[in-house]
Amino acid sequence: MIPRTKILLVDDDNDLLKLLSIRLGAAGYDVSAADSGESALGQMGKVQPQVLVSDLRMEGMDGMTLFDIVHERHPTLPVIILTAHGTIPEAVDATKRGVFTFLTKPFDSKVLLECVDKACRLSGSPGEPTSLENEWRSEIISRSMVMEELLKQARMIAATDTSVLIQSESGAGKELLARAVHRASPRSDKAFMAVNCSAIPEALLESELFGHIKGSFTGATRDHKGLFQAAEGGTVFLDEIGDMPLALQAKLLRVLQEKEVRPVGSTHSIPVSVRIISATHRNLEELVRDGQFREDLFYRLNVVQIDIPPLRDRPEDIPLLANQFLAKLSQQNDKPARAFSPDAMECLIAAPWPGNVRQLFNVVEQTVTLSTTSVIPVSLVQKALRHKTGTLPSLAAARRDFEREYLIRLLQMTDGNITQAARFAQRNRTELYKLLRRYHLDPGTFRGAVKSATG
């Protein structure tokens, strides 16, 4: 069965809204309607449209305000704006800001359908059976709108040969995403070769990447190709690239520039054609500033950056992942566990998950191992969370948690006064605002906190 493309239609003219819904529905689209911009935003998470069609002039939130909000959250979602003759200059200006296209009222239904069809094709909307369409991302389980947007961007990036840097905390699924990009790329029929740059001693990493010839060092009893040659025509995934030694960074940069490798001990270079995907949980920009990572290599690797959100920022994925892991592990271990109790699932959703998806898998595995009934009780989940391995968060996670708590205390102390808060923090207002946006903190919500606390 071919899934129907989802269209979200927004207009405060109910007659026009009904008419357009009928026309788009008759053309085979799955149409959802909203009579205001506010209503449309409320439906975004449920509908998950491939195309948004909105009137420009509406009471309350107008079409361009709606576009700005949607475009910030979902930059690859095509937005078609319906406008009147008198707003053509606005249409030209808004097109420069990223609106997919404008249609001037009154417009021909055929023109509308052509614009929607074009928007669907460019946005990667469904056009093949679901199983084939999603095969490239089959290992990534999510219902999060944030993840869906990330995967849409990954699909677009995969069609090119651009170098990609995947940034995320440990355990969030960097290699799964790298494999998905490879499967969606023109190189999918060639090899995908992965290496963890922090797991191999410096003395051996060069040989692992670029190969060596027999006798080049003690223990080199035969020629070894290395990952770049083994992946010829395919993809090389360099995990934890931030831990690569500086000396080897220079050699990697030369390989990327010259598109050839020289095995250890050899005097001859060998041409290679591979796509590079790298990943790290560290802040490479900070490493560059500290002199621990080459700036020229950073720009070579970071042509496009994909940031995987941590599991705590997409709690809607937790039940989906937990149940998927439960079904898999129960079958593998021939255990009776078939479901989590409501209390157990609530406990999973409320947990902070510093270890992300990997930690969730480990917790589910422990509960399955210890379960003796078909329904896993909350007590087993609580025990697994209390005694989980690797409870110490990463340095990046600990720093982030500290910064968030510090900013909250700072705003509470200053009653949301940014000037005063910046003075206490010894930072300028611009930098402080940037930090607040990073942690989604609104100073306005803290105004009156001091008065409320003191009674």
C-alpha positions as CSV (number, residue, x, y, z in Angstrom):
1,M,0.0,0.0,0.0
2,I,1.3,3.5,-1.0
3,P,1.0,5.9,1.9
4,R,-0.9,9.1,1.1
5,T,1.0,12.4,1.4
6,K,-0.2,14.5,4.4
7,I,-1.2,18.1,3.8
8,L,-1.9,20.6,6.5
9,L,-4.2,23.3,5.2
10,V,-4.6,26.5,7.2
11,D,-7.2,29.3,6.5
12,D,-9.7,31.2,8.6
13,D,-12.2,31.3,5.7
14,N,-14.2,28.1,6.4
15,D,-15.8,28.0,3.0
16,L,-12.4,28.2,1.2
17,L,-11.0,25.7,3.7
18,K,-13.7,23.2,2.9
19,L,-13.3,23.7,-0.8
20,L,-9.6,23.3,-0.8
21,S,-9.8,20.2,1.4
22,I,-12.2,18.6,-1.0
23,R,-10.0,19.4,-4.0
24,L,-6.8,18.2,-2.4
25,G,-8.6,15.1,-1.0
26,A,-10.0,14.2,-4.4
27,A,-6.4,14.4,-5.8
28,G,-5.4,11.7,-3.3
29,Y,-3.8,13.7,-0.5
30,D,-4.5,13.1,3.2
31,V,-5.7,16.5,4.2
32,S,-5.9,18.0,7.7
33,A,-7.5,21.4,8.2
34,A,-6.9,24.2,10.7
35,D,-8.9,27.4,10.9
36,S,-6.0,29.4,12.5
37,G,-2.2,29.5,12.8
38,E,-2.5,28.6,16.5
39,S,-4.6,25.5,15.7
40,A,-2.1,24.5,12.9
41,L,0.8,24.6,15.4
42,G,-1.2,22.4,17.8
43,Q,-1.8,19.8,15.0
44,M,1.8,19.7,13.7
45,G,2.9,16.9,16.1
46,K,-0.1,14.8,15.4
47,V,-0.4,15.3,11.6
48,Q,3.3,15.4,10.7
49,P,2.6,16.9,7.3
50,Q,4.8,16.7,4.3
51,V,3.5,20.1,3.0
52,L,1.9,23.1,4.7
53,V,-0.5,25.3,2.8
54,S,-1.5,28.5,4.6
55,D,-3.4,31.7,3.9
56,L,-1.4,34.9,4.4
57,R,-4.0,37.1,6.0
58,M,-5.7,35.5,9.0
59,E,-7.0,36.8,12.3
60,G,-4.6,36.2,15.1
61,M,-1.4,34.6,13.8
62,D,-0.9,35.4,10.2
63,G,0.6,33.1,7.6
64,M,4.1,34.5,7.8
65,T,4.3,34.3,11.5
66,L,3.2,30.7,11.2
67,F,5.8,30.1,8.6
68,D,8.6,31.6,10.8
69,I,7.7,29.3,13.7
70,V,7.3,26.2,11.5
71,H,10.5,26.9,9.5
72,E,12.6,27.3,12.7
73,R,11.4,23.9,14.0
74,H,11.1,22.1,10.6
75,P,13.4,23.8,8.1
76,T,12.9,21.2,5.3
77,L,9.0,21.4,5.4
78,P,7.8,23.1,2.2
79,V,5.3,25.9,3.0
80,I,2.9,27.3,0.3
81,I,1.4,30.7,1.1
82,L,-1.9,31.8,-0.4
83,T,-2.0,35.6,-1.0
84,A,-4.0,38.4,-2.6
85,H,-3.0,40.7,-5.4
86,G,-2.1,43.6,-3.0
87,T,0.6,41.6,-1.2
88,I,2.9,40.7,-4.1
89,P,5.9,42.7,-2.6
90,E,5.5,40.8,0.6
91,A,5.4,37.6,-1.4
92,V,8.7,38.4,-3.1
93,D,10.3,39.3,0.3
94,A,9.0,36.1,2.0
95,T,10.2,33.9,-0.9
96,K,13.7,35.1,-0.1
97,R,13.1,34.0,3.5
98,G,12.4,30.4,2.5
99,V,8.7,30.2,1.6
100,F,8.4,27.4,-1.0
101,T,6.0,29.4,-3.2
102,F,3.1,31.9,-3.3
103,L,-0.2,31.4,-5.0
104,T,-2.2,34.6,-5.8
105,K,-5.9,34.5,-5.3
106,P,-8.0,33.6,-7.2
107,F,-6.0,30.7,-8.4
108,D,-6.6,27.7,-10.6
109,S,-7.0,24.4,-8.8
110,K,-4.7,22.8,-11.3
111,V,-2.0,25.3,-10.4
112,L,-2.4,24.5,-6.7
113,L,-2.2,20.8,-7.3
114,E,1.0,21.2,-9.4
115,C,2.6,23.3,-6.7
116,V,1.7,20.8,-4.0
117,D,3.0,17.9,-6.2
118,K,6.3,19.7,-6.8
119,A,6.6,20.5,-3.0
120,C,6.0,16.8,-2.2
121,R,8.7,15.6,-4.6
122,L,11.3,18.1,-3.3
123,S,10.5,17.3,0.3
124,G,10.9,13.5,-0.1
125,S,7.3,12.7,0.6
126,P,6.1,9.1,0.3
127,G,5.9,7.8,-3.3
128,E,6.9,4.1,-2.8
129,P,5.6,1.4,-0.5
130,T,6.3,2.1,3.1
131,S,8.7,-0.8,3.6
132,L,10.9,0.3,0.7
133,E,10.7,4.0,1.6
134,N,11.9,3.4,5.1
135,E,14.3,0.6,4.6
136,W,17.3,2.9,4.8
137,R,16.3,4.0,8.3
138,S,14.8,0.7,9.5
139,E,17.2,0.5,12.5
140,I,16.2,3.9,13.9
141,I,13.1,3.7,15.9
142,S,11.3,7.0,16.6
143,R,8.0,8.9,16.5
144,S,9.6,12.2,17.6
145,M,9.0,15.1,15.3
146,V,12.6,16.3,16.1
147,M,14.0,13.0,14.9
148,E,11.7,12.9,11.9
149,E,13.1,16.3,10.8
150,L,16.6,15.1,11.5
151,L,16.0,12.0,9.3
152,K,14.6,14.1,6.5
153,Q,17.7,16.2,6.5
154,A,19.9,13.0,6.6
155,R,18.0,11.6,3.6
156,M,18.8,14.8,1.7
157,I,22.4,14.8,2.7
158,A,22.8,11.2,1.8
159,A,22.1,11.9,-1.9
160,T,25.3,14.0,-2.0
161,D,28.9,13.1,-1.3
162,T,29.3,15.7,1.4
163,S,31.4,14.9,4.5
164,V,29.1,14.7,7.6
165,L,29.9,15.3,11.2
166,I,27.4,13.6,13.7
167,Q,27.3,15.3,17.1
168,S,25.6,13.7,20.1
169,E,26.0,12.4,23.6
170,S,27.3,8.8,24.0
171,G,24.7,6.2,23.5
172,A,22.4,8.3,21.3
173,G,22.9,6.2,18.1
174,K,25.6,7.9,16.1
175,E,26.7,4.7,14.2
176,L,23.0,3.8,13.5
177,L,22.5,7.2,11.8
178,A,25.8,6.9,9.9
179,R,24.7,3.5,8.6
180,A,21.4,4.9,7.6
181,V,23.0,7.8,5.6
182,H,25.2,5.2,3.9
183,R,22.2,3.0,3.0
184,A,20.3,6.0,1.5
185,S,23.4,7.1,-0.5
186,P,24.5,6.2,-4.0
187,R,27.4,4.3,-2.4
188,S,25.0,1.9,-0.6
189,D,26.1,-1.1,-2.7
190,K,29.6,-0.7,-1.4
191,A,31.2,-1.3,2.0
192,F,30.5,0.6,5.2
193,M,33.6,0.5,7.4
194,A,33.6,1.8,10.9
195,V,36.4,2.5,13.4
196,N,36.3,3.9,17.0
197,C,39.2,6.3,17.1
198,S,39.3,6.2,20.9
199,A,39.4,2.4,21.2
200,I,42.6,1.7,19.2
201,P,46.1,2.6,20.5
202,E,47.7,5.4,18.5
203,A,50.5,3.2,17.3
204,L,48.0,0.9,15.6
205,L,45.3,3.3,14.4
206,E,47.3,4.6,11.4
207,S,47.7,1.0,10.2
208,E,44.0,0.3,10.9
209,L,43.0,3.3,8.7
210,F,45.6,3.3,6.0
211,G,47.1,-0.2,6.0
212,H,50.7,-1.4,6.2
213,I,53.0,-3.5,4.2
214,K,54.7,-6.7,5.4
215,G,57.7,-6.1,7.6
216,S,56.9,-2.4,8.2
217,F,56.9,-3.0,12.0
218,T,57.2,-5.8,14.5
219,G,54.3,-8.1,14.0
220,A,53.5,-7.0,10.4
221,T,53.7,-10.5,9.0
222,R,51.6,-9.7,5.9
223,D,50.3,-6.8,3.9
224,H,47.1,-5.1,5.4
225,K,44.8,-2.9,3.3
226,G,43.3,-0.7,6.0
227,L,39.8,0.6,6.2
228,F,40.1,3.2,3.5
229,Q,41.1,0.7,0.9
230,A,38.6,-1.9,2.2
231,A,35.8,0.7,1.8
232,E,36.7,1.6,-1.7
233,G,33.6,3.2,-3.3
234,G,31.7,3.1,0.0
235,T,31.8,4.9,3.3
236,V,34.3,5.2,6.2
237,F,32.8,6.0,9.6
238,L,35.2,7.6,12.0
239,D,33.6,7.4,15.4
240,E,34.9,9.5,18.3
241,I,37.0,11.6,15.9
242,G,37.7,14.1,18.7
243,D,40.0,11.5,20.3
244,M,42.2,11.1,17.3
245,P,45.9,12.0,18.1
246,L,47.1,15.3,16.5
247,A,49.9,13.5,14.5
248,L,47.3,11.2,12.9
249,Q,45.0,14.2,12.2
250,A,47.6,15.6,9.9
251,K,47.8,12.4,8.0
252,L,44.1,12.1,7.8
253,L,43.9,15.6,6.4
254,R,46.4,14.7,3.7
255,V,44.3,11.7,2.7
256,L,41.1,13.8,2.4
257,Q,42.9,16.4,0.4
258,E,44.8,14.1,-2.0
259,K,42.2,11.3,-2.0
260,E,45.0,8.7,-1.7
261,V,46.5,6.7,1.2
262,R,50.0,5.6,1.8
263,P,50.2,2.4,3.9
264,V,52.7,2.3,6.8
265,G,56.1,1.3,5.5
266,S,55.3,1.9,1.8
267,T,56.7,4.6,-0.5
268,H,53.7,4.4,-2.9
269,S,50.3,6.0,-2.5
270,I,47.1,4.3,-3.5
271,P,44.0,6.3,-4.8
272,V,40.8,5.9,-2.8
273,S,37.3,7.0,-3.3
274,V,35.3,7.0,0.0
275,R,32.6,9.1,1.7
276,I,33.6,10.3,5.2
277,I,31.1,10.3,8.1
278,S,32.6,11.2,11.4
279,A,31.1,11.4,14.9
280,T,31.9,12.6,18.3
281,H,30.4,13.3,21.7
282,R,32.9,16.1,22.3
283,N,32.8,19.8,21.3
284,L,35.2,19.9,18.4
285,E,35.1,23.8,18.3
286,E,36.4,23.9,21.9
287,L,39.1,21.3,21.0
288,V,40.1,23.5,18.1
289,R,40.4,26.5,20.4
290,D,42.4,24.5,22.9
291,G,44.8,23.3,20.2
292,Q,43.8,19.7,20.5
293,F,42.1,19.4,17.1
294,R,43.3,20.8,13.8
295,E,41.1,23.6,12.5
296,D,41.7,22.7,8.8
297,L,40.6,19.1,9.5
298,F,37.6,20.3,11.4
299,Y,36.3,22.3,8.4
300,R,37.0,19.3,6.1
301,L,34.9,17.0,8.3
302,N,32.2,19.4,9.3
303,V,30.8,20.3,5.9
304,V,27.3,19.3,7.3
305,Q,26.6,18.7,10.9
306,I,23.8,16.6,12.3
307,D,23.0,16.9,16.0
308,I,21.1,13.9,17.5
309,P,19.0,15.0,20.4
310,P,19.5,13.1,23.7
311,L,16.7,10.7,24.7
312,R,15.5,12.9,27.6
313,D,14.6,15.6,25.0
314,R,12.3,13.1,23.1
315,P,10.4,11.2,25.8
316,E,7.7,10.2,23.3
317,D,10.3,7.8,21.9
318,I,10.8,6.0,25.2
319,P,7.7,3.8,25.2
320,L,8.3,2.9,21.5
321,L,11.9,1.9,22.1
322,A,11.3,0.2,25.4
323,N,8.6,-2.0,23.9
324,Q,10.7,-2.8,20.9
325,F,13.6,-3.8,23.0
326,L,11.3,-5.8,25.3
327,A,9.9,-7.8,22.4
328,K,13.3,-8.5,21.0
329,L,15.0,-9.5,24.3
330,S,12.0,-11.6,25.4
331,Q,12.2,-13.7,22.2
332,Q,16.0,-14.0,22.3
333,N,16.0,-15.1,26.0
334,D,12.8,-17.2,25.8
335,K,11.4,-15.1,28.7
336,P,7.7,-14.6,29.6
337,A,7.9,-10.8,29.7
338,R,5.5,-9.3,27.2
339,A,4.7,-5.8,28.6
340,F,5.6,-3.2,31.1
341,S,3.1,-2.3,33.8
342,P,1.7,1.3,33.6
343,D,3.8,2.3,36.6
344,A,6.9,0.7,35.1
345,M,6.4,2.6,31.9
346,E,5.9,5.9,33.7
347,C,9.1,5.3,35.6
348,L,10.9,4.7,32.3
349,I,9.5,7.9,30.8
350,A,10.5,10.0,33.9
351,A,14.1,8.7,34.1
352,P,16.9,11.2,33.1
353,W,18.7,8.7,30.8
354,P,22.3,10.1,30.8
355,G,23.3,7.0,28.9
356,N,20.6,7.6,26.2
357,V,19.3,4.8,24.1
358,R,22.1,2.4,25.0
359,Q,21.3,2.8,28.7
360,L,17.6,2.2,28.0
361,F,18.4,-1.0,26.2
362,N,20.6,-2.1,29.2
363,V,17.8,-1.3,31.6
364,V,15.2,-3.3,29.6
365,E,17.7,-6.2,29.2
366,Q,18.1,-6.4,33.0
367,T,14.3,-6.3,33.7
368,V,13.8,-9.0,31.1
369,T,16.5,-11.2,32.6
370,L,15.0,-10.9,36.1
371,S,11.3,-11.1,35.1
372,T,9.3,-14.1,36.1
373,T,5.9,-12.9,34.9
374,S,4.5,-11.6,31.6
375,V,4.1,-8.0,32.9
376,I,7.3,-6.3,34.2
377,P,6.6,-4.5,37.5
378,V,7.8,-1.0,38.4
379,S,10.1,-2.6,41.1
380,L,12.3,-4.2,38.5
381,V,12.6,-1.0,36.5
382,Q,13.5,0.9,39.7
383,K,16.1,-1.7,40.6
384,A,17.6,-1.6,37.1
385,L,17.8,2.2,37.2
386,R,19.4,2.3,40.6
387,H,22.0,-0.3,39.8
388,K,22.7,0.5,36.2
389,T,26.2,0.4,35.0
390,G,28.0,3.5,33.9
391,T,26.1,5.8,36.2
392,L,28.8,8.5,36.0
393,P,27.6,11.0,33.3
394,S,30.0,12.2,30.6
395,L,31.9,15.4,31.2
396,A,29.8,17.1,28.5
397,A,26.6,16.0,30.1
398,A,27.8,17.0,33.6
399,R,28.8,20.4,32.3
400,R,25.5,20.9,30.6
401,D,23.5,20.0,33.7
402,F,25.7,22.4,35.8
403,E,25.2,25.3,33.3
404,R,21.4,24.7,33.2
405,E,21.1,24.7,37.1
406,Y,23.5,27.7,37.4
407,L,21.4,29.7,34.9
408,I,18.1,28.8,36.7
409,R,19.6,29.9,40.1
410,L,21.0,33.0,38.5
411,L,17.6,34.0,37.1
412,Q,15.9,33.2,40.4
413,M,18.3,35.4,42.3
414,T,17.9,38.3,40.0
415,D,14.2,38.0,39.4
416,G,14.8,37.5,35.7
417,N,16.8,40.8,35.3
418,I,19.2,40.1,32.5
419,T,21.4,43.1,33.1
420,Q,21.9,42.1,36.7
421,A,22.3,38.4,35.9
422,A,25.0,39.2,33.2
423,R,26.9,41.2,35.8
424,F,26.8,38.4,38.3
425,A,27.9,35.8,35.7
426,Q,30.6,38.2,34.4
427,R,29.3,37.8,30.8
428,N,27.8,40.2,28.4
429,R,24.1,40.3,27.7
430,T,24.4,38.8,24.2
431,E,26.4,35.8,25.5
432,L,24.0,35.3,28.3
433,Y,20.9,35.4,26.0
434,K,22.6,32.8,23.8
435,L,23.1,30.5,26.8
436,L,19.5,30.9,27.9
437,R,18.2,30.1,24.4
438,R,20.4,26.9,24.4
439,Y,18.6,25.7,27.5
440,H,15.2,27.0,26.5
441,L,15.0,29.4,29.6
442,D,12.8,32.4,29.4
443,P,13.8,35.2,31.8
444,G,10.2,36.4,31.9
445,T,9.0,33.3,33.7
446,F,11.4,34.1,36.6
447,R,10.0,37.6,37.1
448,G,8.3,37.8,40.5
449,A,10.1,34.7,41.8
450,V,11.9,36.7,44.5
451,K,8.6,38.3,45.7
452,S,6.8,34.9,45.6
453,A,9.6,33.2,47.6
454,T,9.7,35.9,50.3
455,G,5.9,36.0,50.6
